[in-house]
């Protein structure tokens, strides 16, 4: 059974599944071209190409009472899988990768944060992002707002908590990933909620510090 606990999909409306086998898809010119583009984009992001793969088959799931197709998944160990869609433009591919890479950064900082004592430096830095403050901002896109609407926890979600286990959606994680997508798509001058932009930047700074350590 597919679950979101270990993988966070970037979502698009479901499309009919291909009847071709995975081997046929992987050998097609369209797939090979898209795979090369994904590798080039990954290098542009400065990320390990070996951790990003293009999957030949789509992944579908039900969420919020609708059927969706996953464009990609990111995993806490740093792996990313993007699912091949011959209709996906290079621009959309880049946006999907930007979104998933932000999840990877979030997972890494979350792991370091959770491993710290209560007075650790990460806990001090991120203390100001209280649940009520973030909940009052809501999301920065329709997709992230869907996660806020779907939240089932007894209290607002907490930064770096395991949101899916607590409330069956990921409002904070998805909102930050959508900030990354907006920045990639529209550039640094894009208008986005200042608090979410600040939190996005802080997470990326700490991720970079973890990579240097």
Beta strands, then each sheet from edge to edge (+ up, - down):
strand 1: 10-13
strand 2: 52-55
strand 3: 59-63
strand 4: 66-74
strand 5: 80-83
sheet 1: 1+ 4- 3+
sheet 2: 1+ 4- 5+ 2+
end
